[in-house]
Structure formats: C-alpha cells, structure tokens
Amino acid sequence: MAIHEDLLGGPPPTHLPDDPEPRELLAGGTAPADVAAKYPTSSLAWAQLADEAFERGSVVESYAYARTGYHRGLDSLRRNGWKGHGPVPWEHEPNRGFLRALHALARAAGSIGEQEEYERCSQFLKDSSPTAAQTLG
C-alpha cells in the first residue's frame, strides 16, 4: 500500500483494517441480519441492512440501521488514527462499509425530511471520498 503525502498539510487518508469474514459471508448470500448479529461492529452488514430496508420502503428502519453502521464505522476510524476529518478512500475496500452506511444515513434522513442531517451526511461523504459520493449517487 502506497502512502501519499498531502503537500497542502491535510491529514493522510485513513485505511481501515481488512475484516474479510463479514464481507465474505455477505458475498456468499448470508442474510445481513445474521452477519450483523455475528459481527456487530461490521459497518458493511449494517449498511446492507439499511439498503434492504430502504428498498422495501421501511425508511425509519433503514435510518436506524444506517446510523448503527455509521457509528460503528466512526469508532473504527478513530481507533485507526482518524481525527474527525480527512480522506476515507472508497478505493480501499475495507472503508466501503462505513461509506455505504454514511450514504444510507443521508438518503434515509432526506427521505424523512431531516434536511440538516441529510446535508451534513451528504457533505461528509463528499469530503471523505468524492469517489464514494459519485459511485453511491
């Protein structure tokens, strides 16, 4: 993994450690609720639960799942040196669970009319990873 120096003095990108078990279970078709129960710190499992709830029209449930994944991700980011701002690259696959949860939280907040939260989370996603903001829509 290459370390890139920010010549403008910004914080370095945060790369969360790989946690392949939840990702592999989800990819293999294990229900996200089962993965979240076994790996409750997995933002990816919570993000997938949020996506599924949103797709079936359960927006408040999606919001709750997304918020859980978001907070689990913040905990992990902080444990790995993140100081509250700076890049969280989408290109680093272990970061995607947090970024997906953040996107899901913004989406659900917008859907229930929580405009301030929608704007805050949308901007946080863009600031963390422009690629994630573009990829996730």
Beta strands, then each sheet from edge to edge (+ up, - down):
end
